[in-house]
């Protein structure tokens, strides 16, 4: 029998129950939930319980944005954690200015998470932690950059977040900001109207602790 998506996760949960290694999920939420939603709730609890704690650290720092899909935290590869954020989460509309809301909440919480992460890094590594902030733009979203080019706007986005985040970073971190223009789309073709909001984004790459 083959499973995919959440059915596959549910199958793992059933196997764990039978083996006696399942997480405890019988609390008021599951007992009072609509039966049609119970499977998804169990899987969500399962995924969070066994999610890498470093990802959970950044999930929590950027909640509730990670819950509504405007922020995503994942492993890019074996070397970096990827934190991907939609531009409206971080910036004022059609601007390269970090919004006051994100500056007073998101930046502070993200800085605290990075400080905690860095403490673990120092305990395991004898070199600075590397962080890259990457701006992505197609130059077609009402840019306030005078030239309006994708490359310059994406760099301005990355530099603005770097400037806002810098006071909250602990010493011993090598941080750099780069503009990627439209060289790394997550949605194609880039000319498609619905792809624009997905491709215009800001990302943090945080070196992984091993």
N, C-alpha and C positions, 0 to 999 in steps of 0.2 A: 504494500500500500504506500502511496506517495502523498506527501503533505506539502503545502506551500503557505507562505505568509504566516498569519496568526494561527492557522490550523496546525502548522508544523510546531509552533511554540506550544500550543495546547497539547499536542501529542507528547512533547517533552515533559510537560507538567504532569500528564497522566502517568507517564513512566516513572517520574520521580515520586509521585504519590504511592505507587505500587511498591517502590523500593524503600519507602520511608524517609526520603530525603527532600521532600517538597517543602517550600516555605510556608509559614503559617499565614493563611489568608482569610480565616473564618472570623471576621469581626463584624461590627454593625453595618459597615458599608455593603459588604457582600451579602449579608443576610437580609438586608432590607432592599437590595437593588432589584430592579426589574429583571426577571429571569433572562430576558433577551439580551441584557447587557452584561450578565455575569461572566461570560467567557472572555470578553474583551477586558473587563476589569481584572480578572485573574492574570491574564497574559501581561497587562501593563505592570502589575505588581511583580510578576515574575521577572520581566525585563529589567525593571529598576533594581530589584534585589541583586541581580547578577551583572548589572552594568558596571563597567570599570569605574572605580571610585573617583578617578581624576575627571572623567566625563561628568559624573554626578556633581562634582564640585562646581564646575562651570555651568551645568544645568541650573543648579540652585541659585548661583550668583545672578543669572540673567532671567530667572523666572519672574513673572508668568510668560515672558516672551517666548521661552522655549516650549511652553504648552500650546501657544496659539500658532506656532509654525513660523513666526517672523524671525526667529533665531534658531539655528541648528548647531549642535555640538557633536562632533564625531572624530574618529581617527582619519587623518588624511592618508597616512601610510605608517610605516614602522617608525618614522622619525618625528612626526608632528601631530599634534591635536589641531583640528580645524574648528574655529568658531565663526560661523557665517551669519551675518546680520543684514536684514533688509535696510535700505537707506532710511526710510521713515522712522525706524526704531531709534536711530542715532542722531539724525540731522533734522534741522528745520526744513520745511518744504522747499524744494528747488534751491537748496542752499548747500554750501560746504561748511556751515556753522553747526557745531554740535549743539543740540537743543538743550535748553536749561533743564528739562525734565530728565534727560539721560545724563547730563553732567552731574546732577545732584543725587541721582539714584544709581543708574547703570554703571557709570564710571567708577563711583565709589565702591560698589559691590564687586565689580570686576577687578579693581585694584586689590581689594582685600583677598579675593580668591587667588589672584596671581601671587600675592605675598605668601599665602599659605602654601601654595604649590611650590614656590621658590624655596621655602624652608626645607621641604622634602628633597628638592633638587640638590641643595647644598650638602645635605647629609649623605648623598650618594655620588656626587660629581665634584671634581676639583677645577671646574672651569665655569665661566658665566653661562647662564641660561639665555638662549636665543629666542626672541620674539619678533615676528614680522607682521606689520599691519599692511594689508593690501587693499587698495581702492580699485573698484571696477566701475567703468562707466562707458556708455556709448555716445556721450556728449549730446544726447537728444532729450534730456529731461529738465529743461528750463534752467540750464546752468547759469550761475551768477559769476562764473569765471569769465573774464572779458573775452578771451579767445574762444571759449566754448568747446575746445577740442577734448576728445575723450581722454587722451593721455594726460593733459594738464588738469582736467577736472578730477580724474581718478587719483592723481598724486595729491591734489589739494584735499580731497576727502581723507586720504590716509594720513597726511600731515596734521590735519585738524584733530583727528582722533588721537594721534600720538601726543599732540600738545596737551589735550585734555587729560589723557591718562598718565602722562609722565610724572606729575607730582605724587601720584598714588603708587608708583612702582618702587619696590625696595632696591637698594644698591646691589650691584652684582648681576644686573640684567643687561644684555646687549639687545637693544630694541632698534628697529629700523622701519621706515615707512617707504612704500613703493607704490607707484601708480601703474596699473596693468592695462589701462585703456579698455578696449574690447577684445583683447587677445585671448581671454580665457572664459568664454561664455559657458553658462550652465544650461542654456536653452538655445536651440538653433531651429531654423535660421534666425540670425540676429535681427533681420529686417522685420520679422513677424511681430506685430504690435504686442501680443501677449508675452513675448519673451523679454521685452524691455525691462519691466519691473523686476524680473528674476535676475537678469544679468547685471543690473545696477545694484551693487551691494558693497559691503565692507567686510573684510575677513581678518581674523587674527590667526596666525600660525604660532603655536606654542610648542617648543621642543619637548618631546616626550621623556618622562622619567623611565628608566629601565633598571 
